[in-house]
Structures are given as structure tokens and as C-alpha cells.
Amino acid sequence: AIESQILQKRKRALNDASKDKHDDDSTSGKRDRTTAPSLIARSKYSNTDVAPQIVFASLVESDPKSGTSIHPVKFGQMLMRLKVKNITQDGIKRIGRNRISVKFKGPEDANAFLNNADVKSKGYITVIPTFNMTRMGVVKGVPADWTDLECFDDLSTPVGFGKILKIRRMNRKVQSEGKTEWVPTSTVVLTFDGRILPERVFCCHNALPVELYHFPTVQCYGCCKYGHTKTQCRSKPRCYLCGAEHFGDSCTVDEPKCLYCDGRHNANSQQCPEYSRQRNIKICMSEKNISYSEAAKLFPAAKKSFADVLASAPSTSHPLQPSPTPHPMHSHQASTTSYRKTVFLRPKTHAPLAPGYDQRAHQDLINSYSFPPSPNGRALLENPTPPSEKTSTIEQIVMLLTTLLSNYSLPDHVATNLLKAIQTHHIPSPAVERQECSPKKT
């Protein structure tokens, strides 16, 4: 039921858009197809727009070089005091020197913030970013001899998707007789209303597939920065050959040096790692439909290692001369030369470690002892091993002496000597009670 309601709302929006299109065509007769998508997109969110609802805020600058900046925490404090509601918990982010992104929970709250008079009175301008309202795609197979007006009339989108806002024909550069000509191709770039890119568009009962449009990697030949051209540059010039503060057209260096990676190539070379990074940023912006600042965080600039710096340094044909002996300096003069020497020491050799637990040796020790067989799972034997002959002889002597001492009375010195003899030969002493010998009867 919810999906059907959303579908009905989208159909109503498409019908309203088609009515507006016919009204515009009847009044003006011809649309301006060279306008940027940010100027032809809607200025407010609708209930059918996909979340999140983002609004950009920036301060009005009288001079672009004034260096105006916005602190995100102070900006958030201002919105709390102005009682701007329904901002997400982490919805305020800085995306530029003079630009703040505010994320709202719903389209009504974002539209109310766009028309907030208190925010405008503070000198702020609020707009909806283009990437959050439009999507660009590439369509091939459109006849090259068609005009833009014919493309608008014959191209249509499936039900549930936004209308076509802009059509741009792709041209091919051709050199003929020393002149440069731009020949139109059958490929067009379409700008759709909304954040959802349709899989196909219909043209005269034909379905033409729509491919994702990747933003081009643009570099300025004046300051060597990315994102704008030389005609739009407001920065100081930088040479793309040596990196100095002058234009590269008048540079006469023999060996180029990149100002981004110190490599032996021009700063505008496609072999530079910075060019690959900027290209990946543009692809990420197109695929994830995010801003440049958010995509740049996913591809941080690569730092140069010490080995890379040494490899990119120019080689010297003359051998290094030993530095002169330094003269003694007074205590009040500061030394500007360092005479430290790097000493490389061999790693220390550690004593051999004691062997740890050896499982194989432990197993061999256990296997070397053989337990006697025990039938029926018993550990004790019923018939123990009979004592040896030597052990039985000693026991018989001890029993004989015990019998003699208990049955016959012996003199004291005889009994004492027998006990001493037994103890001297390590024979266990029997439990015999010592008896006093009675005097003989005469």
C-alpha cells in the first residue's frame, strides 16, 4: 500500500512537470540547453525525494579573496539559538572554507531552513546542492543530426523517474587541413531530476540504455590546481615545469619537476599520482553521488617517502668535496651548520635461547618404558613376582634369630652383640623385646 502511494505521488509529480514543460514551450518557444544543472534543478525538496535532505550554507562575500570562513561549531550554536529543528545528530559538517553542510531529517525541515529569515539576516545564503537533486547519465544511439529540441520531444523516462532537465551533445575533435573542427556524435549526456538514475530511456519506441556519467578531471594551466580552468582561475600562477610562481609557457628549465610529487615530469602529466587521485575522486563522486570534500576524504594525498625524494633528486656529475674545517666560534654566535655524523651500528647478537618443550623427546621417553601387561584392564597383578633367593635367605635368618631370642634366654652381652651385628649389616631390626637373662641355677 505504501509503495502504491509513493508511485501515485511520483505520477502526479510527472504530470505536473509535463504540464510545466508544455507551458514553458508555449511561452518561450525554445529552452536554454546550455544552462548549468544547478540553475535548472528544483529549489525545494519534494516528498518523493530520497533521503538525506542536505542544504548548503555560506556567507556572502564582497570579495572572493577576502578569506571568509565559517566555524562549524559556532554555526551549530547559532542554529540552536535560532531554534532550527530536526537536524540530525551529526548533520553539520564543514565542506569548504566558506561552506557548511546541514543534514535534516525530512524534506519539510530542509525547505523551512531554506526560507528561514533569521538565517538570511545573519548574512548566509542557503541552497540545495546539485548532486542531491539531479543525476547525470550517458545515452548512446541518438541520431547525430537531431537538434536538442527534437531530443526533448522524442526522449522520455520510465514511470517513477524524474524528467529530463538538460541535454548536451558530445562532440568529437577532428583535425582537417590544419584546422580543428568539432563533429557531433550520437552520444548525449542527460541530466535527470532526482537522485535515482533510470536504467533506460525511451526514444521513438526504442529502449536506450543509460550509463553513469563520470565527471571529467579538470586542471588549471595557470595555477596547476584541479577543479577549474585557466579562464576561471583566481590564484597566483604556478609553473607546471618547475613549480615557481610564474606561468609555464615562459619557463626554460631543462628537466621538469612536479610540484605535487617532486617527480621528473610536468605537474599536468597523467603519470603523476595526484592526477590518479583526482580521477578516483571524480569517479567516486559520480558513483556515490556525494560532494567533492566527502570523496576527497576517501582518497587522501599520498605522502612522499625519503627514498622517493632521493630517487627524484637530480644527480650531480661532480663528486662531493669534503667540508672545510670549521673555525672556532664565539659563544654569542649561533652556528648555522650541523657537523653531526650518522653512525650505523650492527645489531647485537643475542645469546642462544634454551630449548623449550620438545614433544618428540617427551614421547620417546614415554615409549621407552613398557608397562607389564594387565589382563581384564587391571593395573595390579594377582601373582606378584616372587622375591629373589638373596632376599629370602636374609628373611629366614632374621626369623631364626627372632625365634631364638624369644624362646631361649641369652646373656645380655650376647643379645646386644647380635643386635649390633644385624644393624651393622643393614639388616632391619626385628621387633623383639629385650629380655633380661635370669641367673643360672646351680
ChimeraX attribute file (.defattr): number of C-alpha atoms within 10 A of each C-alpha:
attribute: neighborCount
match mode: 1-to-1
recipient: residues
	/A:1	6
	/A:2	7
	/A:3	8
	/A:4	9
	/A:5	10
	/A:6	14
	/A:7	16
	/A:8	13
	/A:9	16
	/A:10	20
	/A:11	16
	/A:12	13
	/A:13	19
	/A:14	18
	/A:15	12
	/A:16	11
	/A:17	14
	/A:18	13
	/A:19	12
	/A:20	12
	/A:21	14
	/A:22	11
	/A:23	12
	/A:24	13
	/A:25	12
	/A:26	10
	/A:27	8
	/A:28	9
	/A:29	10
	/A:30	11
	/A:31	14
	/A:32	12
	/A:33	14
	/A:34	9
	/A:35	12
	/A:36	12
	/A:37	20
	/A:38	15
	/A:39	9
	/A:40	16
	/A:41	20
	/A:42	15
	/A:43	15
	/A:44	16
	/A:45	20
	/A:46	17
	/A:47	13
	/A:48	14
	/A:49	18
	/A:50	15
	/A:51	14
	/A:52	15
	/A:53	23
	/A:54	25
	/A:55	21
	/A:56	20
	/A:57	25
	/A:58	19
	/A:59	17
	/A:60	14
	/A:61	14
	/A:62	8
	/A:63	8
	/A:64	9
	/A:65	9
	/A:66	8
	/A:67	9
	/A:68	15
	/A:69	15
	/A:70	16
	/A:71	13
	/A:72	17
	/A:73	12
	/A:74	10
	/A:75	15
	/A:76	18
	/A:77	11
	/A:78	14
	/A:79	16
	/A:80	12
	/A:81	8
	/A:82	12
	/A:83	9
	/A:84	17
	/A:85	14
	/A:86	14
	/A:87	20
	/A:88	13
	/A:89	9
	/A:90	8
	/A:91	16
	/A:92	20
	/A:93	18
	/A:94	20
	/A:95	15
	/A:96	13
	/A:97	12
	/A:98	16
	/A:99	21
	/A:100	23
	/A:101	21
	/A:102	22
	/A:103	21
	/A:104	23
	/A:105	17
	/A:106	20
	/A:107	20
	/A:108	16
	/A:109	17
	/A:110	26
	/A:111	20
	/A:112	13
	/A:113	22
	/A:114	20
	/A:115	13
	/A:116	14
	/A:117	11
	/A:118	13
	/A:119	18
	/A:120	16
	/A:121	9
	/A:122	11
	/A:123	12
	/A:124	16
	/A:125	15
	/A:126	20
	/A:127	19
	/A:128	22
	/A:129	19
	/A:130	21
	/A:131	19
	/A:132	22
	/A:133	24
	/A:134	23
	/A:135	24
	/A:136	28
	/A:137	20
	/A:138	20
	/A:139	19
	/A:140	15
	/A:141	12
	/A:142	16
	/A:143	13
	/A:144	15
	/A:145	10
	/A:146	12
	/A:147	10
	/A:148	17
	/A:149	14
	/A:150	10
	/A:151	16
	/A:152	15
	/A:153	10
	/A:154	11
	/A:155	18
	/A:156	19
	/A:157	18
	/A:158	13
	/A:159	12
	/A:160	18
	/A:161	20
	/A:162	25
	/A:163	21
	/A:164	19
	/A:165	19
	/A:166	23
	/A:167	21
	/A:168	15
	/A:169	18
	/A:170	16
	/A:171	15
	/A:172	9
	/A:173	10
	/A:174	11
	/A:175	9
	/A:176	8
	/A:177	5
	/A:178	7
	/A:179	7
	/A:180	10
	/A:181	12
	/A:182	11
	/A:183	11
	/A:184	16
	/A:185	16
	/A:186	15
	/A:187	17
	/A:188	23
	/A:189	19
	/A:190	20
	/A:191	24
	/A:192	24
	/A:193	23
	/A:194	24
	/A:195	19
	/A:196	17
	/A:197	18
	/A:198	20
	/A:199	14
	/A:200	17
	/A:201	17
	/A:202	14
	/A:203	17
	/A:204	9
	/A:205	10
	/A:206	10
	/A:207	15
	/A:208	17
	/A:209	15
	/A:210	18
	/A:211	16
	/A:212	17
	/A:213	17
	/A:214	16
	/A:215	14
	/A:216	11
	/A:217	17
	/A:218	16
	/A:219	18
	/A:220	19
	/A:221	22
	/A:222	24
	/A:223	23
	/A:224	27
	/A:225	19
	/A:226	15
	/A:227	15
	/A:228	17
	/A:229	15
	/A:230	15
	/A:231	9
	/A:232	10
	/A:233	16
	/A:234	12
	/A:235	12
	/A:236	11
	/A:237	20
	/A:238	21
	/A:239	25
	/A:240	28
	/A:241	24
	/A:242	24
	/A:243	22
	/A:244	13
	/A:245	13
	/A:246	16
	/A:247	19
	/A:248	22
	/A:249	11
	/A:250	9
	/A:251	15
	/A:252	10
	/A:253	10
	/A:254	8
	/A:255	11
	/A:256	19
	/A:257	22
	/A:258	20
	/A:259	20
	/A:260	21
	/A:261	18
	/A:262	20
	/A:263	19
	/A:264	18
	/A:265	19
	/A:266	23
	/A:267	29
	/A:268	21
	/A:269	12
	/A:270	12
	/A:271	12
	/A:272	18
	/A:273	15
	/A:274	19
	/A:275	19
	/A:276	13
	/A:277	17
	/A:278	22
	/A:279	18
	/A:280	17
	/A:281	23
	/A:282	22
	/A:283	18
	/A:284	21
	/A:285	20
	/A:286	20
	/A:287	11
	/A:288	10
	/A:289	19
	/A:290	16
	/A:291	18
	/A:292	16
	/A:293	13
	/A:294	15
	/A:295	20
	/A:296	17
	/A:297	10
	/A:298	12
	/A:299	13
	/A:300	11
	/A:301	13
	/A:302	11
	/A:303	9
	/A:304	11
	/A:305	9
	/A:306	8
	/A:307	8
	/A:308	13
	/A:309	12
	/A:310	10
	/A:311	13
	/A:312	14
	/A:313	12
	/A:314	10
	/A:315	8
	/A:316	7
	/A:317	6
	/A:318	6
	/A:319	6
	/A:320	7
	/A:321	6
	/A:322	6
	/A:323	7
	/A:324	6
	/A:325	6
	/A:326	8
	/A:327	6
	/A:328	6
	/A:329	9
	/A:330	8
	/A:331	7
	/A:332	6
	/A:333	7
	/A:334	8
	/A:335	9
	/A:336	6
	/A:337	7
	/A:338	6
	/A:339	8
	/A:340	6
	/A:341	6
	/A:342	6
	/A:343	6
	/A:344	6
	/A:345	6
	/A:346	6
	/A:347	6
	/A:348	6
	/A:349	6
	/A:350	6
	/A:351	6
	/A:352	6
	/A:353	6
	/A:354	6
	/A:355	6
	/A:356	6
	/A:357	8
	/A:358	8
	/A:359	9
	/A:360	8
	/A:361	10
	/A:362	10
	/A:363	10
	/A:364	10
	/A:365	10
	/A:366	9
	/A:367	10
	/A:368	8
	/A:369	8
	/A:370	7
	/A:371	8
	/A:372	9
	/A:373	11
	/A:374	11
	/A:375	9
	/A:376	6
	/A:377	7
	/A:378	9
	/A:379	11
	/A:380	11
	/A:381	11
	/A:382	8
	/A:383	6
	/A:384	7
	/A:385	7
	/A:386	7
	/A:387	8
	/A:388	8
	/A:389	8
	/A:390	8
	/A:391	9
	/A:392	12
	/A:393	11
	/A:394	13
	/A:395	13
	/A:396	11
	/A:397	12
	/A:398	17
	/A:399	13
	/A:400	11
	/A:401	16
	/A:402	16
	/A:403	12
	/A:404	12
	/A:405	17
	/A:406	13
	/A:407	8
	/A:408	9
	/A:409	14
	/A:410	16
	/A:411	13
	/A:412	13
	/A:413	10
	/A:414	9
	/A:415	18
	/A:416	12
	/A:417	11
	/A:418	13
	/A:419	17
	/A:420	13
	/A:421	12
	/A:422	14
	/A:423	12
	/A:424	10
	/A:425	8
	/A:426	9
	/A:427	15
	/A:428	13
	/A:429	12
	/A:430	12
	/A:431	7
	/A:432	12
	/A:433	9
	/A:434	11
	/A:435	13
	/A:436	11
	/A:437	13
	/A:438	10
	/A:439	8
	/A:440	5
	/A:441	4
	/A:442	3
